[in-house]
Amino acid sequence: MNGIKIAYLGDKYTHTYAAAKKFDADAELVGYHTIYQSIDAAMRGECDYAVAPIENSCGGSVTETLDALRALPLYIRSETVLHVPQHLISVAGATADGIKTIYSHPQALAQCDGYLRTRFADAEAIAVSSTAEALALATSADKAAIARTPAEGQVIVEAEIEDVKNNSTRFVLIGNSPSDRGDKCSVVFETPNRPGALTEALSLFGAHGLNMTKIESRPHKSELGRYVFFVDFECGGQSPDRLLAELAVHASGLKYLGRYDCVK
């Protein structure tokens, strides 16, 4: 241990645990029941950092992570991408034909949607807070979990059941202070409710020669029809200060989410 504590979702059987080990193999890892709880632990100083999934190549963005980043005074400090195989797991002796209920995190269920509709059309798929909770619920031969690896006493009934075999998830390391290094940045902002306002804001990225790698809208949550926009962009190792200053003129509620590199 190096004295650093990292919060993550679930337990040692989750993909988020594997991502946390990739960020810092020597840190003390502390599991939480939900993504928000793990991120909140970093904000409160209970842990030094949090690791959370933010985007999957099949299931799309992890909205709980996006909403927490917008709401809490935290920053992305690093990111990594993991190949995410999903396995159907149950107790020893279970067979696929006998499984009636399948538990997993909503993202994992989405990543296996085609498999579930084809292979388990009559089974009940139930979303839970984490794959760790799913494994804890798979206690009999008629129940299964979709997860990264079996817990003690469990076995893989069917392996690599994800619909797309190069299924990958992007994870971020979140902390209380921003980094001043990295080739990538993230921001979230709102624009005035008038024609062309969003176009004007987004045109600033091109004017500065910055490539946007992702843009996504999320509800503001204060009223129907009001949205905020998350943008990831490549900064080429340069400070984003000039862009942020100009963006602040065209946008409201601007929050800088951090500058970071990718851990390979």
Protein Blocks (a to p, Z undefined) as FASTA:
>chain_A
ZZiacddehifkbmklmmmmmmommbccdddfbfklmmmmmmnomambdcddfbdfklop
afklmmmmmmpccddfbdcdddddddddddehiafklpcbdcddfklmmmmmmmmmmmmm
mbccdddfbfklmmmmmmbfkbccddfbdcehiacfbgckbfblkbccddddddfbdcfe
djbdcddddddddehklmmmmmmmmmnopacfbdcdddehlaghiacddddddehhpafk
lmmmmmmmmpghiacebdcdddZZ
